[in-house]
Amino acid sequence: MGFWVFMFIMCLLTPLTMIFVGKKFSKEPPKNINGVFGYRSSMSMKNNDTWQFANNTAGKFWFLSGMAILLVTIVAMLMVTNKSIDLVGKVGGILVGIQIGLLLSSVFYTENKLKKNFDKNGNRI
């Protein structure tokens, strides 16, 4: 049971972080372009308009996908309560893989939205 509790907590870290950061960025994106905090890409850092748009867009994606994967994670982990360590580990690994996939897909989603709304110089279309 101890391993299950450990895996459950570890599997909740990514969705909870996505929800917290997503909510923050969708409501209050970082005010200034910086290389430390915020959604950073060459397109998002063109100017303040692209910066605000990208952080807001990524924030909404992270919040919604974090909520969805949180529910999936809780249900999946509850299904393997009192199961073998191997099964708990495999399910936890699969969940973390899905979570990482969602995080990576947010880059493609946000960059696509930037390209649809801004030209290559960062001017709104």
N, C-alpha and C positions, 0 to 999 in steps of 0.2 A: 504493500500500500504506500510505503514511503516513496518509492520510485514514481508511482502514479501521481502523487501529490507534486513531486518535483517537476515532472513532465507537464502536468496541468498548468502549473505556474509559468513555466518556460514558454508554453504554447500561448499563454494569454499576453505575454509581453508585447509581441508585435502588434496584434489587433488593438490593444489598449493604447499603445504609443501612436498608432495611426489615427485613432479616434481623437486623442488629446491634441496632437499636433495638427490634424486636419481641421478640427474645430477652431483652434487658434488661428491658423493661416487663412481659413475662409472668412473669419470675422475681422482679424487684425493681421494682415500680412506684414512681414518686416518692413519698416518704413524706408530704410535706406538699402541700396544695393550693396552687398558685402560678400566676401568670399567664405564666410563662416556659417551663417545661419540663414536658411531659406532655400527655396527651390532654385538651384543654380545651374544654368546652362548658358551657352554663348548667346542664344536667342533671348532668354529671359533677362539677361543682364545688359541688353542693348540700351534701355532707358528706363525711367521710373514707371512708365505706362506698361511696358512689357513685364517688368518685375512684379508689379501689383497684380496684373492679369494672371501671370503664371503661378504665383503663390496662391492666389484665390482659387484658381482652377485645380491645382494639385491638392490644395486643402480640402476642397469639396470631394474630390475623388478619394482621398485618403480616409475622410470621415465616413463616407458611405460604404466603401469597400471594407473598412475596418469594422463597421457595425455588422456587415454581412458575414465576414469571416469569423468574428467573435462568436456569433450564434452557431456557425458550423463547428467551430473549435470546441465549444462547450458541449454540444450534442455528441460529437465524435468521441471526445474524451470520456464523457459519462458512459458511453456504450462499452468502453474497455475497462471500466472500474472492476477491480478484482480479477483481471485477466493476467496472463503471463507477462513477465517483464519484456520478453521479446515482442509480443503483440503491442504492448503499450509504447515501446520504443519505435516500432515501425509506424504506428498510427501518428505518433508525435512527429516523427521525421517527415511523413507525408504532409501533415498539416503545416509544418514550418516551410516546406518546399512550396506549397500553395501560397502561403503568406508572402514569401520572397517573390514569387511570380507576380502577385498583385502589386507589390511595391515597384517592381521593375516595369510592369505594364503602365504604371502611372506616368512614367517618363514618356513613353510613346503617346499616351493619351494627351498629356499636357503639351508636348511639342507639336502634335497634330493641331490642337486648338490654337496654338500660337501661330502656326503657318496659315491657318484659315482666317485669322483676325489681323495679322500684321504682315507687312512686306519684309524683305530681307534686311532692310535698314531699321526696322522697328517702328515704322509708321503704320497707323491703323488703316486697314483697307476699307 
